[in-house]
């Protein structure tokens, strides 16, 4: 029996894909629970259109993320912070601070959860920070932490 998945089903496929399953599984589980629809001719045409639209949207998002990654790669962020002995900061530079600076410079919202910082930056100097925009698109921003004037 061929069915079109309406929701993602682990081990079977993503929403919109056409899969071949046994009669009982398709009728008694997938269709009854609203996870799939019978693969009629009109439903197959609609599924094909949805897949084309999804592919076009993914391509557009990938292109936008690639352009943003290029801009982030060329970006250098400078932070002024108070530091004590051995160039250790009194506070720290977090992923939220970095995301805020990127948003300020590029006028594009970047979520702090996309900044791959294992630990907040607590020392003066130059640091490379990875930004994961999409599963296949990453960028690296240069973060320079300098001592505040007057110290």
KATAGI-V539555 format. One record per helix or strand of 2 or more residues. SS is the DSSP state (a for helix, b for strand). FROM is the first residue (numbers start at 1). LEN is the number of residues. Records with the same first field share a line. If there is no record, write none. Layout:
BEGIN
SS->FROM-LEN ; FROM-LEN
END
This chain:
BEGIN
b->2-4 ; 18-3 ; 36-3 ; 76-6 ; 88-6 ; 115-2 ; 121-3 ; 125-10 ; 137-11
a->23-9 ; 41-33 ; 85-3 ; 95-12 ; 112-3
END
